[in-house]
């Protein structure tokens, strides 16, 4: 046999560093004539290890791989420290038994096979796969006790189980995100939830934090900005569903009353400045409709005298912003109705050629006089006021004024005295003409007195 100076090779393969003294003449000749020749029968590498392009290189590599595979599976005559847990296998590499996860891949081309294993020196081994993927696993020394190996194997199984649990939790978080996203997306607000997707799907964040995190986003606060004003005013914040339902009700009411789109059109994120004021001041859908009806039906679409009286009594309300005035939630609805009622009374007087002051109109309105009553009452007053004033002057009685007639006709304070005064003037006129005969005299008295 030939003498060799061995050097260590992977998996126990020994190759001489250089040619040395040989007793085999054939090997000596082969080494001299062909230094790169590989003689498998004699297991001699003459001169140096074959490289790519050398004769017999492919067979050299195949034989080496076969020996490595056999060594990894048999452990050079040793046995693994314990049975490999499900989904793992033992492999004898670098003089150690090491536990690896079974590869799961649909790739049959070998693209994800192990191409190198590196012992990190800390009890772990890093495998590099052909695809470029790297994986670090726990190493178990062949010299370790069976108890330690079993414990390590159990720890690996526990780690794998925990990984599965974490994956299940993450899937559940993804489902929670999908549910929340779909719910908000019904209202066109899916983008609000997207801003906290990472937090929702992060298994370290509790579900109780989702709502808080969402409400703290800039997008959420901008979309539901009226809630901040409600809280400052001592009102509770509305839920997204309540908030949006009120907005929809506002929009439907305004559209049904034919208001310009500028009153209810929403911007790209679904907000409307006018709606924010209504929401901030806790205006219900019913109150909004009442406000619009008051402005439209009782003023804008009424006889022009009502509008003229309104503008005369309240100069701060111009023709162009009557609707805006009534929709302003800072203006109390009761105050708006009081002014409109006064305008209706003033308009009724104006229709009969009479006039009245804001104070008197508001007084009559406070006494319960309606628009219809005002129209009827001022019709009667207009028919007898002039004659009553003349009679009072003729007979030297107290002046008979519009205020006197209003007191009696609308049955307010002073109505009894006003009635007595009217009847006295009527009696005086009848007495004056009682000595006369003829239809003309009687008709005059009847016509003049009939108005009262």
GIHU-V936611 format. One record per pair of residues at least 4 apart in sequence whose ideal C-beta (glycine too) atoms are under 6 Angstrom apart, sorted by the first residue. I is the first residue (numbers start at 1). J is the second residue. D is the distance in Angstrom with one decimal. If there is no record, write none. Layout:
I_J_D ; I_J_D
This chain:
2_22_3.9 ; 2_24_5.3 ; 2_27_5.4 ; 3_20_5.2 ; 3_21_5.2 ; 4_16_4.0 ; 4_20_6.0 ; 5_16_5.8 ; 5_17_5.1 ; 6_14_4.3 ; 7_17_5.4 ; 9_13_3.8 ; 9_15_5.5 ; 11_68_4.6 ; 11_71_4.8 ; 15_45_5.3 ; 15_49_5.6 ; 19_31_4.7 ; 19_47_5.9 ; 22_27_5.2 ; 22_28_4.6 ; 27_42_5.9 ; 27_44_5.5 ; 29_33_5.8 ; 30_34_6.0 ; 30_37_5.4 ; 30_39_5.9 ; 30_46_5.8 ; 31_46_3.7 ; 35_46_5.7 ; 35_47_3.3 ; 36_54_5.0 ; 37_46_5.8 ; 38_50_5.5 ; 38_56_3.9 ; 38_60_5.5 ; 39_44_4.9 ; 45_49_5.8 ; 50_54_4.0 ; 50_57_4.5 ; 50_60_5.0 ; 56_60_5.8 ; 70_74_5.8 ; 71_76_5.7 ; 71_92_6.0 ; 72_91_4.8 ; 72_92_5.0 ; 75_92_3.9 ; 78_142_5.8 ; 80_90_3.9 ; 80_97_5.1 ; 81_146_5.6 ; 81_149_3.4 ; 82_149_4.8 ; 82_150_5.0 ; 82_153_5.6 ; 84_88_4.7 ; 84_89_5.1 ; 84_90_5.2 ; 85_153_5.3 ; 85_157_4.8 ; 87_102_5.3 ; 88_99_5.4 ; 88_101_5.5 ; 89_100_5.8 ; 89_102_6.0 ; 90_97_5.2 ; 90_99_5.9 ; 91_98_5.6 ; 91_100_5.8 ; 92_97_5.5 ; 93_98_5.5 ; 93_117_5.5 ; 94_119_5.8 ; 96_141_5.3 ; 96_142_5.6 ; 97_140_5.8 ; 97_142_4.7 ; 98_125_5.5 ; 98_139_5.1 ; 99_140_5.5 ; 100_137_5.8 ; 105_112_4.8 ; 107_111_4.9 ; 107_112_5.3 ; 111_130_5.4 ; 111_131_5.0 ; 112_129_4.9 ; 112_131_4.7 ; 113_130_5.1 ; 114_127_5.0 ; 114_129_5.8 ; 115_128_5.7 ; 115_130_5.2 ; 116_128_4.7 ; 117_125_5.6 ; 117_127_5.2 ; 118_126_4.9 ; 119_125_5.4 ; 120_124_4.8 ; 120_126_5.9 ; 123_139_5.4 ; 124_136_5.2 ; 124_138_5.9 ; 124_139_5.8 ; 125_137_5.7 ; 125_139_4.8 ; 126_134_5.9 ; 126_136_4.7 ; 127_135_5.0 ; 128_134_5.3 ; 129_133_4.5 ; 140_149_5.3 ; 140_152_5.6 ; 144_148_4.7 ; 144_149_5.4 ; 169_203_4.6 ; 170_203_5.3 ; 173_200_5.9 ; 173_201_4.6 ; 174_201_5.4 ; 177_181_5.9 ; 177_197_5.8 ; 177_200_4.2 ; 177_201_5.6 ; 180_193_5.3 ; 181_185_5.8 ; 181_190_5.4 ; 181_193_4.6 ; 184_189_4.2 ; 184_190_5.5 ; 184_192_5.8 ; 184_193_5.0 ; 185_190_3.5 ; 187_244_5.1 ; 188_270_6.0 ; 192_219_5.0 ; 192_220_5.4 ; 195_217_5.0 ; 195_219_5.7 ; 196_200_5.9 ; 196_213_5.0 ; 196_214_5.6 ; 199_205_5.2 ; 199_213_5.3 ; 200_210_5.8 ; 205_209_5.4 ; 209_213_5.6 ; 214_220_5.5 ; 215_220_5.5 ; 223_269_5.4 ; 224_243_5.6 ; 226_276_4.6 ; 226_279_3.7 ; 226_280_4.6 ; 227_237_4.1 ; 229_280_3.8 ; 230_235_3.9 ; 230_237_5.9 ; 230_280_5.9 ; 231_237_5.8 ; 235_282_5.6 ; 238_242_4.2 ; 238_243_4.3 ; 247_275_5.3 ; 249_285_3.8 ; 250_275_5.4 ; 250_288_5.9 ; 251_264_4.5 ; 253_288_5.7 ; 253_289_5.0 ; 254_259_4.2 ; 254_263_5.2 ; 254_264_4.3 ; 257_292_5.0 ; 259_263_4.5 ; 261_265_4.8 ; 266_270_5.1 ; 266_272_4.9 ; 267_271_5.5 ; 275_279_6.0 ; 276_280_6.0 ; 277_329_5.4 ; 278_283_4.1 ; 278_329_5.5 ; 281_329_3.6 ; 283_287_5.1 ; 283_288_5.6 ; 283_329_4.9 ; 291_326_4.9 ; 291_327_5.8 ; 291_333_6.0 ; 292_296_5.9 ; 293_297_5.1 ; 294_298_5.4 ; 294_326_5.7 ; 294_340_5.7 ; 295_299_5.6 ; 295_322_5.7 ; 295_323_5.0 ; 295_326_3.8 ; 296_300_5.0 ; 296_301_5.6 ; 297_301_5.7 ; 298_302_5.8 ; 298_340_5.1 ; 299_306_5.9 ; 299_307_5.8 ; 299_322_5.8 ; 299_340_5.9 ; 302_306_4.4 ; 304_308_6.0 ; 305_347_3.5 ; 305_350_4.2 ; 305_351_5.4 ; 306_343_5.1 ; 306_344_5.3 ; 306_347_3.7 ; 309_313_5.9 ; 309_343_4.3 ; 309_346_3.2 ; 309_347_4.7 ; 310_343_3.6 ; 313_342_5.9 ; 313_358_3.9 ; 314_339_5.7 ; 317_322_6.0 ; 317_325_5.2 ; 321_325_5.5 ; 326_336_5.3 ; 331_336_5.7 ; 341_365_4.0 ; 342_361_3.9 ; 342_362_4.6 ; 342_365_5.0 ; 344_371_3.9 ; 345_361_4.4 ; 345_364_5.2 ; 345_365_5.9 ; 345_374_4.4 ; 346_356_5.4 ; 346_361_4.7 ; 348_374_3.7 ; 348_375_4.4 ; 348_378_5.1 ; 349_354_4.2 ; 349_356_4.6 ; 349_378_4.9 ; 352_378_4.4 ; 352_382_4.0 ; 354_378_5.8 ; 354_382_6.0 ; 356_360_4.9 ; 356_361_5.2 ; 364_369_4.2 ; 367_412_4.8 ; 369_373_5.1 ; 369_374_5.5 ; 369_410_5.3 ; 373_377_5.8 ; 374_378_6.0 ; 377_409_4.4 ; 377_410_5.6 ; 378_382_5.9 ; 380_409_5.8 ; 381_385_5.3 ; 381_405_4.4 ; 381_409_5.8 ; 383_451_3.8 ; 384_388_5.4 ; 384_451_2.9 ; 384_452_4.7 ; 385_402_5.9 ; 385_405_5.6 ; 387_448_4.8 ; 388_400_4.0 ; 388_425_5.9 ; 389_400_5.1 ; 391_425_4.3 ; 391_429_5.7 ; 392_397_4.4 ; 392_399_5.5 ; 392_400_4.2 ; 395_428_4.9 ; 400_404_5.4 ; 404_418_4.7 ; 405_409_5.8 ; 406_410_5.5 ; 407_412_5.6 ; 407_414_4.0 ; 407_415_4.9 ; 407_418_4.2 ; 408_415_5.0 ; 408_418_3.8 ; 408_419_4.9 ; 411_415_5.0 ; 414_418_5.6 ; 422_452_4.8 ; 426_449_4.6 ; 430_445_5.7 ; 433_441_4.9 ; 433_445_5.5 ; 436_441_4.4 ; 439_443_5.6 ; 445_449_5.7 ; 446_450_5.6
